[in-house]
Amino acid sequence: MTASLQGVFHVLNKSIVRLAIPIAIGTLVLTACGSDDESGGGGDGYKIAYQGPLSGQNVALGENMQNGIQLAIDEANDSGEYDFEIEYVPADDQGSETTATAAAQGAIDDTDVMAVIGPAFSGPANISAPLYAQAGLAAVSTSATDPTLTEDGKFATFLRAVPNDNAQGLAMADFLATQDGVENVMVISDSTPYGEGLSDVAQSELESADMNVQRETVPADTVDYGSAARTVVESGVDALIYAGYYEALAPFATRLQEAGFDGIGISGDGSNDDELINLAQDAVEGWYLTCPCTDATADEATAEFAERYEAAYGIPPGTYSAESYDAANMIIETIAGLGGDVNRESLYQALADVEYEGLTKTFSFDENGEFTNTAIFMYQVEEGARAYLGGIEELVGG
């Protein structure tokens, strides 16, 4: 249907502190799948899209999330509890800003898509979120952690379903502050928006903890990490924070091992994947990995989900699998709660106001679309596997 001015002002009034949606939204087509007329809603089915890396580098992170979403959709369709069907739509952005526009536009142009889970990465989110805002389409990201994405509600329909890097950077600093002999820390960004944002927070929090901090940038497309590894070793730092993704950390960690780095290594959720170990082998042994995500195989609340996931895909759930499963179920239940009045605008409005109890956490958002939970968890590579250590607050005695 064509969005009425009344409907547009309804969204704008809800998000008065957000960036105003362009006037052109008044002519956007917001159509529910299965409807025979232009009124929206009342159809037999709806679509949920996922935007993330489903090919290219860091694809493992994207597949983790996609599998969780697909499992939620399959279970909902098989349950017999709903009078509609949900269809999954992939929107592969390869985790890249250069392909983010095309991925987002593909989801937007399919007028049966009522909500998007993603974008998965912060860089593509910065590109895609304005497009989703123009289309009045909710973009619920379970993994984009750049704090600036929700500043002043600048992206009108963006909802972050994960603690941002203000929490993750603080957790890194708090953890290192409890480690004996750690006084000098190097913070290295991979130069992506995610890496820069996490580095900024980590550096600030480390300095607030009276640690000496050195800051470096090593772009993710670096061919040979030998020089960067020597810089780290020659600096004499006690610990290293790498803010980037596993695809780049793996060769970097290999060079660090070869150069003789013997300090504490710590990275964030972008590296928290088994593929890091597959690529780097024993070079990442002992490395710590933070994440706003729990281990679905270790948490009692997600144990049954983990069994169903492994039965469906032949592998255990990975980083953000359970959180993405929760987000998909949140969207599905919100659609059901709207009855037949389902369109992009009504669904976004309901999601912005939601309080949904998932397997992993309670989902709710503030007026800027920011997630209201700040829990961060720690993992460590032990004997060639990622071991779940628990919540940072418990580990540091907070």
C-alpha positions in Angstrom: 0.0 0.0 0.0 1.0 3.7 -0.2 1.9 5.0 3.2 -0.5 7.7 4.4 0.8 10.9 5.8 -0.9 10.0 9.1 1.2 6.7 9.2 4.4 8.6 8.4 3.9 11.1 11.2 3.1 8.2 13.5 6.6 6.8 13.0 8.2 10.2 13.1 6.5 11.2 16.4 7.7 7.9 18.0 11.2 8.7 16.9 11.3 12.4 17.4 14.9 12.4 18.5 15.9 10.4 15.5 17.0 11.7 12.1 13.8 12.7 10.3 12.8 10.2 7.6 13.0 12.0 4.2 9.7 13.4 2.9 9.8 10.9 0.1 8.7 8.2 2.5 5.2 9.5 2.0 5.2 7.7 -1.4 6.8 4.5 -0.3 5.1 1.2 -1.0 4.7 -0.8 2.2 3.0 -4.0 1.2 2.3 -7.2 3.1 3.1 -10.5 1.5 0.0 -12.5 0.3 -2.3 -9.5 0.2 -4.6 -9.2 -2.8 -5.2 -5.5 -2.3 -3.1 -2.5 -1.5 -4.1 -2.1 2.1 -1.4 -4.3 3.6 -1.9 -7.1 6.1 -4.3 -9.9 6.1 -2.1 -12.1 3.9 -1.0 -15.7 4.2 2.7 -15.0 4.7 5.5 -12.5 5.2 9.2 -12.4 4.5 12.2 -11.7 6.8 15.5 -10.8 5.3 19.0 -11.2 6.7 21.8 -8.8 5.5 25.3 -10.1 6.3 28.4 -11.8 4.9 27.1 -15.0 3.1 30.2 -15.1 0.8 33.7 -13.7 0.8 35.8 -13.1 3.8 34.3 -13.7 7.3 31.5 -15.8 5.8 31.5 -18.1 8.8 30.1 -15.3 11.0 27.3 -14.7 8.5 26.4 -18.3 8.2 26.2 -18.6 12.0 23.5 -15.9 12.0 21.7 -17.1 8.9 21.4 -20.7 10.3 19.9 -19.3 13.6 17.3 -17.2 11.6 16.4 -20.1 9.3 15.9 -22.5 12.2 13.5 -20.0 13.9 11.6 -19.6 10.7 11.4 -23.4 10.0 10.2 -24.1 13.5 7.6 -21.4 13.4 6.3 -22.6 10.0 6.2 -26.2 11.3 4.6 -25.4 14.7 1.1 -24.8 13.5 0.8 -21.9 15.9 0.5 -19.1 13.3 -2.0 -18.4 10.6 0.7 -17.2 8.3 4.0 -18.5 6.8 7.4 -16.9 7.0 9.8 -16.9 4.2 13.6 -16.3 4.6 15.3 -13.8 2.2 19.2 -13.7 2.1 20.8 -10.3 1.4 24.5 -11.0 1.0 26.7 -7.9 1.5 29.9 -9.9 1.9 30.6 -7.9 5.0 31.6 -5.0 2.8 30.6 -1.4 2.5 31.0 -1.5 -1.2 28.2 -4.1 -1.6 26.0 -3.0 1.2 23.8 -0.7 -0.9 22.9 -3.5 -3.4 22.2 -5.9 -0.6 19.9 -3.5 1.2 18.2 -2.4 -2.0 17.4 -6.0 -2.8 15.6 -6.5 0.5 13.8 -3.2 0.1 12.6 -3.8 -3.4 10.9 -7.0 -2.3 7.8 -5.4 -0.9 6.9 -8.7 0.9 9.9 -8.2 3.2 8.5 -6.8 6.5 11.8 -6.7 8.5 15.5 -7.2 8.1 17.8 -8.9 10.6 21.1 -7.1 10.2 23.2 -5.6 8.8 25.6 -7.9 10.5 28.7 -5.6 10.4 29.0 -2.0 11.4 30.5 -0.7 8.1 27.6 -2.0 6.0 25.2 -0.9 8.6 26.3 2.7 8.2 25.6 2.4 4.5 22.4 0.4 4.6 20.6 1.8 7.6 19.6 5.1 5.9 18.1 3.2 3.0 16.0 1.1 5.4 14.9 4.2 7.1 13.7 5.7 3.9 11.8 2.5 3.2 10.3 2.5 6.7 11.8 -1.0 7.1 13.0 -2.2 10.5 16.6 -3.3 10.6 17.3 -5.3 13.7 21.0 -6.0 14.0 22.2 -8.7 16.4 25.9 -8.0 15.8 26.7 -4.5 14.5 28.4 -2.9 17.6 29.8 0.5 16.5 28.4 2.9 19.1 27.8 5.7 16.6 25.1 3.7 14.8 22.5 4.8 17.4 23.9 8.3 18.1 20.9 10.7 18.4 18.7 8.1 16.7 20.3 9.1 13.3 18.9 6.0 11.5 15.2 6.1 12.1 14.3 2.4 11.8 17.6 0.8 13.1 17.3 -1.3 16.2 20.5 -2.7 17.8 19.8 -6.1 19.5 23.3 -6.4 21.0 25.4 -4.4 23.5 27.6 -1.9 21.6 31.4 -1.5 21.8 31.2 0.9 24.6 30.4 -2.2 26.7 32.9 -4.4 24.9 35.8 -1.9 25.1 35.1 -1.4 28.8 35.1 -5.1 29.3 38.5 -5.5 27.6 40.0 -2.8 29.8 38.4 -4.1 33.0 39.8 -7.6 32.3 43.3 -6.5 31.5 43.3 -4.3 34.6 42.9 -7.5 36.7 45.8 -9.3 35.0 49.2 -9.3 36.9 52.0 -7.4 35.2 49.9 -5.6 32.6 50.8 -1.9 32.5 51.5 -1.3 28.8 48.9 -2.2 26.2 48.9 -1.7 22.4 45.5 -1.3 20.7 45.4 -2.1 17.0 42.5 -1.3 14.7 42.0 -3.0 11.3 40.8 0.4 10.0 37.2 -0.7 9.5 34.4 1.3 11.2 34.0 -1.6 13.6 37.7 -1.7 14.4 38.1 2.0 14.8 35.1 2.2 17.1 36.1 -0.6 19.3 39.7 0.7 19.4 38.6 4.2 20.4 36.6 2.8 23.4 39.3 0.4 24.5 42.0 3.1 24.4 39.8 5.5 26.4 38.9 2.9 29.0 42.5 1.7 29.4 43.8 5.2 29.9 41.0 5.8 32.5 42.5 2.7 34.3 45.9 4.5 34.3 47.5 2.1 31.8 50.0 3.2 29.1 48.4 2.8 25.7 50.0 2.7 22.3 47.7 3.0 19.3 48.3 1.5 15.8 46.3 0.8 12.7 47.0 -2.2 10.5 44.5 -2.4 7.6 42.5 -5.6 7.2 43.9 -6.0 3.6 47.5 -6.1 4.8 49.4 -8.6 2.7 52.3 -9.3 5.1 51.9 -8.8 8.8 55.6 -9.3 9.5 56.4 -5.6 10.0 53.3 -5.0 12.2 54.3 -8.0 14.4 57.8 -6.7 14.9 56.4 -3.4 15.9 54.4 -5.0 18.6 57.3 -7.1 19.9 59.8 -4.2 19.8 57.3 -2.0 21.8 57.6 -4.3 24.8 53.9 -4.1 25.6 52.4 -6.5 28.1 49.2 -7.0 26.2 47.7 -6.5 22.7 44.1 -5.7 21.8 43.2 -6.4 18.2 40.0 -4.8 17.0 39.1 -6.5 13.8 37.8 -9.8 12.2 39.2 -13.3 12.3 40.2 -13.4 8.6 42.9 -10.8 9.3 43.7 -11.7 12.9 44.7 -15.3 11.8 47.8 -14.3 9.7 48.6 -11.5 12.1 48.7 -13.9 15.1 50.9 -16.3 13.1 53.4 -13.5 12.5 53.2 -12.4 16.1 54.0 -16.0 17.2 56.9 -16.1 14.8 58.2 -12.7 16.1 58.2 -14.0 19.7 55.2 -12.0 21.2 54.6 -13.5 24.6 52.1 -11.0 26.0 48.3 -11.3 26.5 46.4 -11.2 23.2 42.7 -10.2 23.2 40.2 -9.6 20.4 36.5 -9.0 20.1 33.4 -10.5 18.7 34.6 -10.1 15.1 37.3 -12.7 15.8 35.2 -15.0 18.1 34.7 -17.8 15.6 36.1 -21.3 15.3 37.4 -20.3 11.8 40.0 -18.2 13.6 41.5 -21.4 15.0 41.2 -23.3 11.7 43.2 -20.6 10.0 45.8 -19.7 12.7 46.1 -23.1 14.5 48.3 -22.8 17.6 49.3 -19.2 16.9 46.1 -18.1 18.7 46.5 -20.5 21.6 45.8 -18.6 24.8 44.1 -15.6 23.1 41.1 -14.1 24.8 38.0 -13.2 22.9 35.2 -11.0 24.1 31.6 -11.0 22.8 28.2 -9.7 23.6 27.1 -13.2 22.9 26.8 -16.2 25.1 27.9 -19.8 24.3 24.7 -21.5 23.2 26.3 -24.9 23.9 27.3 -24.0 27.5 24.3 -22.0 28.7 21.5 -24.0 30.2 18.9 -21.6 28.8 20.0 -22.4 25.2 21.0 -26.1 25.5 17.9 -27.4 23.7 18.3 -24.8 21.0 21.9 -25.9 20.5 20.8 -29.6 20.1 18.1 -28.6 17.5 20.6 -26.4 15.7 23.2 -29.2 15.5 20.6 -31.7 14.4 19.6 -29.3 11.5 23.0 -28.2 10.4 25.5 -30.8 11.6 27.6 -28.3 13.5 27.2 -26.6 16.9 25.8 -23.0 16.9 28.4 -20.3 16.6 28.8 -16.6 17.4 25.4 -14.9 17.3 23.5 -18.0 16.2 21.3 -18.0 19.3 20.9 -14.2 19.3 19.8 -14.2 15.7 17.4 -17.1 16.4 15.9 -15.0 19.2 15.6 -11.9 16.9 13.8 -13.9 14.3 11.4 -15.3 16.8 10.9 -11.8 18.3 9.9 -10.6 14.8 7.6 -13.5 14.2 5.8 -13.2 17.5 5.5 -9.4 16.9 3.9 -10.1 13.5 1.4 -12.5 15.2 0.6 -9.9 17.8 -0.4 -7.4 15.1 -3.2 -9.6 13.8 -3.9 -8.7 10.2 -2.6 -5.1 10.5 1.0 -6.0 9.3 3.0 -3.7 7.2 6.5 -2.3 7.4 5.5 0.7 9.5 3.3 -1.1 12.0 5.9 -3.8 12.5 8.7 -1.3 13.1 6.6 0.6 15.5 5.7 -2.6 17.5 9.4 -3.8 17.5 10.6 -0.4 18.7 8.3 -0.8 21.7 8.8 -4.5 22.3 10.0 -6.3 25.5 10.7 -9.8 24.3 12.1 -12.6 26.5 14.4 -14.6 24.3 16.6 -17.6 25.1 19.7 -15.4 25.4 18.4 -12.2 26.9 15.4 -9.8 27.2 15.2 -7.6 24.1 14.1 -4.0 24.4 15.3 -0.7 22.9 15.6 2.9 24.0 14.3 5.9 22.1 17.4 5.8 19.8 17.0 2.1 19.0 19.9 1.2 21.4 19.8 -2.1 23.2 19.2 -1.8 26.9 21.4 -4.7 28.0 25.3 -4.4 28.4 26.4 -7.9 29.3 29.7 -9.0 27.8 31.2 -12.5 27.9 34.7 -13.9 27.6 36.2 -16.9 25.7 39.7 -18.2 25.5 41.4 -20.5 23.0 42.5 -23.5 25.0 43.9 -26.7 23.4 42.7 -25.7 20.0 39.1 -24.8 20.9 37.2 -21.8 22.1 36.4 -22.2 25.8 33.6 -20.2 27.3 34.8 -18.5 30.5 31.6 -16.6 31.5 30.5 -13.1 32.0 33.1 -10.3 32.4 31.5 -9.0 35.6 31.9 -12.3 37.3 35.5 -12.8 36.0 36.7 -9.4 37.2 34.7 -9.4 40.4 32.4 -6.5 39.3 
